[in-house]
Amino acid sequence: MAQHIGAPAVASVEVGQSVSKGQEIGSAKGFVSVPVHAPTSGEVVAVESRPHPWGTSLPAVVIKPDGEDSWSMDLQPGDPGSLTVDEIVEKVRLAGVVGMGGAAFPAHVKMSPPPEKKISTLIFNGVECEPYLTADHRMMLEEPERILQGVALLQYVFGAERVVIGIEANKPDAIALLEKECAGAPVEILPLQVKYPQGAEKQLIAAVTGREVPSGGLPMDIGVAVHNISTAAAVADAVLFGRPLIERVCTVTGPAIREPKNLRIRIGTPLSHLVEVCGGVTEDPGKIVLGGPMMGFTQLDFDVPAIRGTSGLLLLRDEDVDRQEEGPCIRCSRCVQACPMHLLPTTIAAYSRRDLLAEASEYCAMDCIECGSCSYVCPATIPLVQAIRYGKAAILAKKRSS
Amino acid sequence: MSKQLYLSSSPHIHSGDSTSKVMRAVLYSLLPACAVAVYFFGPAALTVLLIATLGCLATEVVCQRLMGQPVTIADGSAAITGVLLALNLPPSSPWWLTLLGAVIAIAIGKQVYGGLGSNPFNPALVARVVLLISFPVQMTTWSLPTPFGSGLDLVTTATPLGEWKNAVMLTGQMPPELQSGMVDYFLGNMAGCIGEVSALALLLGAGYLFYKRILTWHIPATFVGTVILFSSVFWLVNPDKYPNPLFHLLTGGLVLGAFYMATDMVTTPVSTKGMLLFGVGCGVLTVLIRLFGGYPEGVSFAILLMNAATPLIDRYTRPETFGTSRQGVRS
């Protein structure tokens, strides 16, 4: 039921009940929340806590598929021409659409900025968010129509003057295809420098508009909204066909997987099944990562399900797991040069590790986007971003308690 | 699954770089300068190099054993200090002087502060300056190069910078022939510390470090650039008294200092702006000391003074956090 940032959905079905594909099985709780839908038809066999990719057990609805995979009859296709903005946003919310880049923030919230925040630039993120992942690339190559339908809908919702699809320059095929598909449409295809973290929201906005989102602010503060291209496709499905978000593209890859693939997966599929479809593992993996190598979450086993934010499943071998011992900081400044937020990672990390939280905040710990670049480049293998992450959590906890 | 998996906070991959790889690359980059030193100054240079390096390694072992810490000579940092110290000594240094320098560099320059990463001053330069002040005679007895196989013993002479300072003090004028040997100065065929003489060899090594992205241009370029600009001013005002910028560049320890000593990561600023400032500061101080100070050479003092200023520079040159510049517009 926990599929997104915000309040988890609450199960609305009972054991023994039969459900059809696309039927709501968990209802939204509050504004920053979305409903959850049955990914296929079948019988509900359990409503209980199950191991979840976030590392704990969380409420879940377990469905035994009946093999029919029959759609719910309640789904209403929509005619975009006759829908108001509010109706579109409501359809998106009911379909449970969340940001597909990995963070899974409910899309309808982003689509409802306060009236005083005028969105003039709408950016679509076609930059793969992390190394190893190629899901966005495949989406652009295989489903440009769905993406562009969503782009048009979102443009209508925001009333944005400028619409840009940002794609990294190393995907000339996707750039060429989308340019062809967009011919005549008021949509700009912008090739971007290939670097990590180009797909991070603030970095993408800076690359497209030359403007920086103010520290502590949101993109809408400078009149920008960013959506992933796959989110656009999900919006199109929701509005045009009334289809809820029950599937996504997931990159299954890594040195320990036999046949790396991009799979269109149903939300809730156990990871073990994804691995099976990709020919199994070449050896016992050393690390199982959901998401990308820079920001993903490690898993204990393949027993957890893929969720809406599962953009990748990465299997690393033992030898890929870096276990160099940490050394002293030699002030080589590589973390400083690497930090996309222009922070001093080594300083913030040192303060965080000593619980000097006031100092860590003063050095802008809260601006860290946790991209992991600092830890990646550190020759002394100091767990920089890990320490900063701890510091950020401690600062937030302190703020909340005071 | 039977096997234990690794659970950890992201990122899950690493560049594979390590401190010891960085240090090893720096050691390789010093090989040309060492080779030229041995070529020009013969077994004397080799002896200094060996004693300094082994002395530094031994001191590090002893210090870490005494303090009950793990011995970390394998990281290569002590060896670098040893080689750099040797390159900063005259070829005629007696063995005890070199050894004393090695002990000072590691024990007082580095380990008392807590070892690698914690020392505020460049350890090799601390040792050099302590020796220079304590043993001025031995530390300023220079020799003409006697290329390998020439059969000559070391012949005592003055460094070009020293000659200039003496002449100016005596006559107020610069001997004109002093500026005629630029090619020799570039190749290293002059008197000086064993490692500072050959700009060519030093630049070769620095090129390798640039290629490996261990060295960035910021400090060397601003240091050398400032020396050239600042010394040009004096030269243009009075070319009979002040040497030209090329002379400043090729004689003395500027190249060694700018590319290898002022770029020591531990003792220099971390931000780009800070590095630029550091380089300019080193350049200004070097020229001032060379032209108006008591010593003919000012590179070591300049770098040490700027080392002392580094925490302050770091404090005032913090990079502007993303999203905090004027009106959110990227500058």
Boltz contact constraints between the chains, C-beta under 6 A:
constraints:
  - contact:
      token1: [A, 210]
      token2: [B, 330]
      max_distance: 6.0
  - contact:
      token1: [A, 211]
      token2: [B, 328]
      max_distance: 6.0
  - contact:
      token1: [A, 211]
      token2: [B, 329]
      max_distance: 6.0
  - contact:
      token1: [A, 212]
      token2: [B, 322]
      max_distance: 6.0
  - contact:
      token1: [A, 212]
      token2: [B, 323]
      max_distance: 6.0
  - contact:
      token1: [A, 212]
      token2: [B, 328]
      max_distance: 6.0
  - contact:
      token1: [A, 212]
      token2: [B, 330]
      max_distance: 6.0
  - contact:
      token1: [A, 213]
      token2: [B, 323]
      max_distance: 6.0
  - contact:
      token1: [A, 214]
      token2: [B, 323]
      max_distance: 6.0
  - contact:
      token1: [A, 214]
      token2: [B, 328]
      max_distance: 6.0
  - contact:
      token1: [A, 215]
      token2: [B, 321]
      max_distance: 6.0
  - contact:
      token1: [A, 215]
      token2: [B, 323]
      max_distance: 6.0
  - contact:
      token1: [A, 215]
      token2: [B, 324]
      max_distance: 6.0
  - contact:
      token1: [A, 222]
      token2: [B, 328]
      max_distance: 6.0
  - contact:
      token1: [A, 284]
      token2: [B, 3]
      max_distance: 6.0
  - contact:
      token1: [A, 286]
      token2: [B, 6]
      max_distance: 6.0
  - contact:
      token1: [A, 287]
      token2: [B, 6]
      max_distance: 6.0
  - contact:
      token1: [A, 287]
      token2: [B, 12]
      max_distance: 6.0
  - contact:
      token1: [A, 289]
      token2: [B, 12]
      max_distance: 6.0
  - contact:
      token1: [A, 293]
      token2: [B, 12]
      max_distance: 6.0
  - contact:
      token1: [A, 293]
      token2: [B, 13]
      max_distance: 6.0
  - contact:
      token1: [A, 294]
      token2: [B, 11]
      max_distance: 6.0
  - contact:
      token1: [A, 295]
      token2: [B, 10]
      max_distance: 6.0
  - contact:
      token1: [A, 296]
      token2: [B, 10]
      max_distance: 6.0
  - contact:
      token1: [A, 298]
      token2: [B, 7]
      max_distance: 6.0
  - contact:
      token1: [A, 298]
      token2: [B, 8]
      max_distance: 6.0
  - contact:
      token1: [A, 301]
      token2: [B, 1]
      max_distance: 6.0
  - contact:
      token1: [A, 321]
      token2: [B, 6]
      max_distance: 6.0
  - contact:
      token1: [A, 322]
      token2: [B, 14]
      max_distance: 6.0
  - contact:
      token1: [A, 327]
      token2: [B, 19]
      max_distance: 6.0
  - contact:
      token1: [A, 328]
      token2: [B, 116]
      max_distance: 6.0
  - contact:
      token1: [A, 328]
      token2: [B, 117]
      max_distance: 6.0
  - contact:
      token1: [A, 329]
      token2: [B, 117]
      max_distance: 6.0
  - contact:
      token1: [A, 330]
      token2: [B, 19]
      max_distance: 6.0
  - contact:
      token1: [A, 330]
      token2: [B, 117]
      max_distance: 6.0
  - contact:
      token1: [A, 330]
      token2: [B, 265]
      max_distance: 6.0
  - contact:
      token1: [A, 330]
      token2: [B, 266]
      max_distance: 6.0
  - contact:
      token1: [A, 331]
      token2: [B, 265]
      max_distance: 6.0
  - contact:
      token1: [A, 331]
      token2: [B, 266]
      max_distance: 6.0
  - contact:
      token1: [A, 331]
      token2: [B, 270]
      max_distance: 6.0
  - contact:
      token1: [A, 332]
      token2: [B, 265]
      max_distance: 6.0
  - contact:
      token1: [A, 333]
      token2: [B, 270]
      max_distance: 6.0
  - contact:
      token1: [A, 336]
      token2: [B, 270]
      max_distance: 6.0
  - contact:
      token1: [A, 341]
      token2: [B, 322]
      max_distance: 6.0
  - contact:
      token1: [A, 342]
      token2: [B, 319]
      max_distance: 6.0
  - contact:
      token1: [A, 342]
      token2: [B, 321]
      max_distance: 6.0
  - contact:
      token1: [A, 342]
      token2: [B, 322]
      max_distance: 6.0
  - contact:
      token1: [A, 364]
      token2: [B, 321]
      max_distance: 6.0
  - contact:
      token1: [A, 367]
      token2: [B, 321]
      max_distance: 6.0
  - contact:
      token1: [A, 372]
      token2: [B, 10]
      max_distance: 6.0
  - contact:
      token1: [A, 372]
      token2: [B, 11]
      max_distance: 6.0
  - contact:
      token1: [A, 375]
      token2: [B, 11]
      max_distance: 6.0
  - contact:
      token1: [A, 376]
      token2: [B, 11]
      max_distance: 6.0
  - contact:
      token1: [A, 376]
      token2: [B, 14]
      max_distance: 6.0
  - contact:
      token1: [A, 376]
      token2: [B, 15]
      max_distance: 6.0
  - contact:
      token1: [A, 377]
      token2: [B, 15]
      max_distance: 6.0
  - contact:
      token1: [A, 379]
      token2: [B, 17]
      max_distance: 6.0
  - contact:
      token1: [A, 379]
      token2: [B, 18]
      max_distance: 6.0
  - contact:
      token1: [A, 379]
      token2: [B, 19]
      max_distance: 6.0
  - contact:
      token1: [A, 379]
      token2: [B, 22]
      max_distance: 6.0
  - contact:
      token1: [A, 380]
      token2: [B, 19]
      max_distance: 6.0
  - contact:
      token1: [A, 386]
      token2: [B, 9]
      max_distance: 6.0
